Every structure is written in C-alpha cells, then in structure tokens.
C-alpha cells in the first residue's frame, strides 16, 4: 500500500472477495502456537474489564483512555441495517459499564447522525469519565463522490458543528479524517492548534497520513494519535510509521 497515494486521496481497489478467498485456499493452515512471539494471538476473556489493564496513557501527554475503544460507526452507518437509537444507546452504556471509556465517531458517518447518536449516549455518563474522538475532512457530495477538504475555515466550521451534534463543550481527540494535499498541512493544523487554544479541542490526531505529513503536522502542534490500519492482513505501517511514532 502506498501511503502517499492515500494522502492524495487515491484509493487502491482490492480484487473481489471471491478472488481473494480463492488465493487463500492453498495457504498452509496454522494455529496461534505456530506464530512468532511478536505475532501471538492471545485468548481474551468474555468480559475483558476484570482481566485487562483498563487504561493507557500516551507517555508525552496527559490523554488517558481505556485500553479498548469503541468504534461507533457500525451502530448506525455502513454495516447492515441500523438498529434503533435506544438499542444503540444501550450498547454504548454496556460498553461503558464494561470498562470502555473511549468512543470514536465522525461527521461523515450518516452523515452527522452517528455523532448525534453518540451525543445522546454521552448524556448518561459523567463527561469527565469518557473520551470522545471525532473527525472532519471527509465527506460526500450530492453525487456520492468523496470530497476531502482541509481548509482552515472548513476545519473550524466542522468542529463547531460536531460540538453541537455531540452536545459537548470540547472534543477530546479531533482527527483529520483524510489529508487534503491541496492545502498545506501546516495551515490545517494551524487552525486545529487555535481550536486547542480556545478549549474546543483537547488533542489532535491524523488518519491515513504519510510520514512526511506527520512530521510537518507535528512541527506545528503535537500529534497525539494516528488512526491507521494495522493488522495481520496489512503490515505496511511497520516500515516507517511505527518507527516514526516511537
């Protein structure tokens, strides 16, 4: 995967799932004990909260989150038929009761309706006990085409709108969902820095960014989090992104 292509808003289209699955049938089977220690698969208890450390802190910042976060997109967007708001809120409440305090959404999910849903759920918790991440910069026009924007005035407008939908006074972690390469990243992060100074955003994150973009952004204001795919299927970030973060 070419991260610069991702930065430029170009997306690699995978072959059909049928082709991918067919290519897997000749691979040798394995069990967790066949994997090297760095790739070990560990069994997790059904209820994770008594057995796992509940929180983690980024060493250079004071941003404390639960070890497991909850991605809220699938509750009302993208996957299958959305469930009722009451059921979604019950699910989020159950996650909180199980030790999860970090909830992730975006203005593009719905669009907008997922943030509203998360905002309804947040009313059931003490604000200081939960951390909310949302995102800007990735939307679809009337034709359904992806539109990426990182203009400073757009950044501010998106933040103000997300605050209202979520019903909060500040966003704990605000991501740029996709990088707009027509706008210098310094300008985008410069506006995010102002939002931090105004108390509307606590921490800044990037999603699907190249190493150069991360360095340039971090020079303007510390980047607290990166949202990238990292799985047994996709290990690309191990070559540059992970060492850069360390």
C-alpha positions as MATLAB code, in Angstrom:
seq = 'XXXXXXXXXXXXXXXXXXXXXXXXXXXXXXXXXXXXXXXXXXXXXXXXXXXXXXXXXXXXXXXXXXXXXXXXXXXXXXXXXXXXXXXXXXXXXXXXXXXXXXXXXXXXXXXXXXXXXXXXXXXXXXXXXXXXXXXXXXXXXXXXXXXXXXXXXXXXXXXXXXXXXXXXXXXXXXXXXXXXXXXXXXXXXXXXXXXXXXXXXXXXXXXXXXXXXXXXXXXXXXXXXXXXXXXXXXXXXXXXXXXXXX';
ca = [
       0.000    0.000    0.000;
       1.398    3.395   -0.982;
       0.730    5.846    1.846;
       1.406    8.803   -0.429;
      -1.411    7.624   -2.650;
      -3.670    7.535    0.379;
      -2.531   11.054    1.264;
      -3.523   12.243   -2.202;
      -6.996   10.860   -1.853;
      -6.417    7.944   -4.218;
      -7.700    4.586   -3.057;
      -6.461    1.175   -4.071;
      -9.337   -1.097   -5.073;
      -8.914   -4.674   -3.921;
      -9.887   -7.601   -6.158;
     -13.246   -9.199   -5.487;
     -13.567  -11.119   -2.245;
     -14.072  -14.292   -4.255;
     -10.651  -13.891   -5.866;
      -9.020  -13.086   -2.528;
     -10.571  -16.091   -0.829;
      -9.589  -18.370   -3.693;
      -5.976  -17.272   -3.286;
      -6.058  -18.275    0.374;
      -7.148  -21.869   -0.050;
      -3.635  -23.070   -0.920;
      -2.005  -21.434    2.101;
      -0.924  -23.743    4.927;
      -3.121  -23.737    7.977;
      -1.682  -22.586   11.284;
      -2.555  -22.249   14.920;
      -1.533  -19.476   17.339;
       1.441  -21.522   18.557;
       2.869  -21.522   15.009;
       3.267  -17.743   15.062;
       6.400  -15.939   16.262;
       6.064  -14.265   19.691;
       5.540  -10.807   18.177;
       2.519  -12.107   16.286;
       0.998  -14.239   19.015;
      -2.773  -14.423   19.218;
      -3.880  -14.321   22.832;
      -7.271  -15.581   24.028;
      -9.335  -12.877   25.726;
     -11.911  -13.407   28.471;
     -15.536  -12.857   27.521;
     -15.726   -9.880   29.848;
     -12.453   -8.046   29.464;
     -12.645   -5.474   32.232;
     -11.599   -7.581   35.275;
      -8.673   -9.164   33.442;
      -7.111   -6.420   31.327;
      -5.481   -3.117   32.305;
      -8.261   -0.593   31.920;
      -6.405    2.496   30.801;
      -3.359    3.584   28.877;
      -1.600    6.928   28.824;
       0.468    8.317   25.974;
       3.802    8.956   27.716;
       4.330   12.505   26.436;
       0.779   13.732   27.016;
      -1.937   13.521   29.659;
      -4.503   11.868   27.399;
      -5.787    8.862   29.344;
      -8.043    6.366   27.539;
      -9.325    2.842   28.119;
      -7.210    0.044   26.659;
     -10.096   -0.863   24.372;
     -12.018    1.792   22.484;
     -15.456    1.550   20.911;
     -15.884    2.464   17.239;
     -19.454    3.736   16.939;
     -19.724    3.883   13.135;
     -21.317    0.461   12.743;
     -24.181    1.303   15.083;
     -25.906    3.492   12.515;
     -23.810    3.571    9.342;
     -22.106    1.349    6.766;
     -22.782   -2.125    8.171;
     -26.123   -3.887    7.770;
     -29.354   -2.200    8.839;
     -29.025    0.373   11.619;
     -30.581   -0.545   14.937;
     -32.839    1.743   16.947;
     -31.397    4.668   18.877;
     -32.491    3.078   22.145;
     -30.619   -0.130   21.319;
     -27.528    1.819   20.253;
     -27.522    3.787   23.479;
     -27.921    0.566   25.462;
     -24.921   -0.915   23.638;
     -22.777    2.135   24.375;
     -23.885    2.095   28.030;
     -22.963   -1.596   28.259;
     -19.529   -0.821   26.795;
     -19.029    1.900   29.406;
     -20.142   -0.397   32.221;
     -17.605   -2.959   30.931;
     -14.717   -0.522   31.262;
     -14.628    1.198   27.857;
     -14.418    4.970   28.135;
     -13.068    5.890   24.671;
     -15.676    6.311   21.910;
     -14.922    7.079   18.252;
     -17.246    8.659   15.673;
     -17.073   11.055   12.690;
     -19.154   13.723   10.995;
     -19.202   11.638    7.797;
     -20.947    8.695    9.453;
     -24.570    9.140    8.443;
     -23.578   11.817    7.631;
     -23.912   13.514   11.024;
     -26.425   11.084   12.545;
     -23.774    8.969   14.270;
     -22.441   11.976   16.164;
     -25.991   12.834   17.255;
     -26.462    9.267   18.467;
     -23.199    9.300   20.408;
     -24.193   12.653   21.888;
     -27.417   11.142   23.218;
     -25.466    8.319   24.836;
     -22.953   10.705   26.403;
     -25.703   12.316   28.448;
     -25.812    9.134   30.534;
     -22.173    9.451   31.679;
     -20.143   11.982   33.665;
     -18.365   13.967   30.941;
     -15.010   13.733   32.690;
     -15.246    9.920   32.680;
     -15.396    9.484   28.884;
     -13.140   10.430   25.984;
     -14.728   11.252   22.632;
     -12.941   11.167   19.289;
     -14.499   12.513   16.119;
     -13.222   13.543   12.711;
     -13.516   16.105    9.908;
     -12.303   16.467    6.346;
     -14.015   13.535    4.656;
     -17.489   13.952    3.157;
     -19.568   13.037    0.126;
     -21.225   15.388   -2.335;
     -24.715   15.047   -3.825;
     -23.382   12.588   -6.404;
     -21.927   10.383   -3.684;
     -18.320   11.202   -4.566;
     -15.689   11.547   -1.877;
     -14.728   15.148   -1.095;
     -11.647   15.878    1.014;
     -11.134   19.337    2.499;
      -8.610   20.754    4.940;
      -9.215   24.496    4.546;
      -8.918   26.343    7.863;
     -12.427   27.857    7.721;
     -13.845   24.411    6.937;
     -11.959   22.896    9.878;
     -13.484   25.435   12.254;
     -16.996   25.066   10.840;
     -16.809   21.272   11.153;
     -15.607   21.493   14.740;
     -18.394   23.874   15.748;
     -20.997   21.630   14.110;
     -19.623   18.473   15.761;
     -19.672   20.138   19.175;
     -23.370   20.902   18.734;
     -24.261   17.430   17.475;
     -22.357   15.745   20.291;
     -23.744   18.162   22.860;
     -20.330   18.775   24.421;
     -18.169   21.804   25.122;
     -14.977   20.195   23.878;
     -13.781   17.270   21.747;
     -11.165   15.102   23.440;
      -9.470   13.922   20.237;
     -10.132   15.585   16.871;
      -8.825   13.768   13.788;
      -8.279   14.968   10.262;
     -10.054   12.026    8.620;
      -8.258   12.283    5.270;
      -5.399   14.538    4.193;
      -6.165   17.339    1.730;
      -2.958   17.684   -0.288;
      -4.218   20.864   -1.976;
      -3.861   22.653    1.364;
      -0.519   22.743    3.217;
      -0.859   20.598    6.319;
       0.638   23.476    8.291;
      -2.474   25.568    7.565;
      -4.875   22.814    8.583;
      -3.036   22.003   11.803;
      -2.561   25.702   12.466;
      -6.344   26.075   12.695;
      -6.589   22.956   14.847;
      -3.992   24.495   17.162;
      -6.227   27.557   17.545;
      -9.159   25.309   18.462;
      -6.979   23.681   21.124;
      -6.012   27.082   22.494;
      -9.700   28.044   22.614;
     -10.552   24.912   24.608;
     -12.795   23.422   21.920;
     -10.383   20.547   21.209;
      -8.076   18.794   23.671;
      -5.845   16.723   21.375;
      -5.197   16.421   17.644;
      -4.953   13.275   15.523;
      -4.417   12.304   11.887;
      -5.898    9.440    9.897;
      -4.204    7.777    6.904;
      -1.247   10.171    6.722;
       2.205    9.722    5.211;
       5.388   10.032    7.314;
       6.227   13.425    5.801;
       2.755   14.763    6.572;
       3.005   13.518   10.151;
       6.381   15.220   10.662;
       5.188   18.533    9.216;
       1.967   18.462   11.225;
       3.773   17.607   14.463;
       6.113   20.568   13.950;
       3.088   22.894   14.166;
       1.339   21.184   17.083;
       1.882   17.818   18.800;
       0.010   14.967   17.115;
      -1.372   12.741   19.852;
      -2.860    9.905   17.796;
      -2.710    8.271   14.383;
      -5.531    6.143   13.030;
      -4.144    3.643   10.534;
      -4.869    0.052    9.598;
      -2.516   -2.350   11.378;
      -3.462   -5.994   11.237;
      -2.233   -9.424   10.195;
      -3.562   -8.541    6.747;
      -1.896   -5.127    6.470;
       1.559   -4.521    7.985;
       2.672   -1.579    5.831;
       2.934    0.938    8.657;
       5.670   -1.108   10.340;
       8.307    0.110    7.889;
       8.059    3.862    8.549;
       5.011    4.921   10.543;
       5.601    2.857   13.696;
       9.317    3.806   13.976;
       8.361    7.449   13.437;
       5.866    7.334   16.287;
       8.432    5.782   18.611;
];
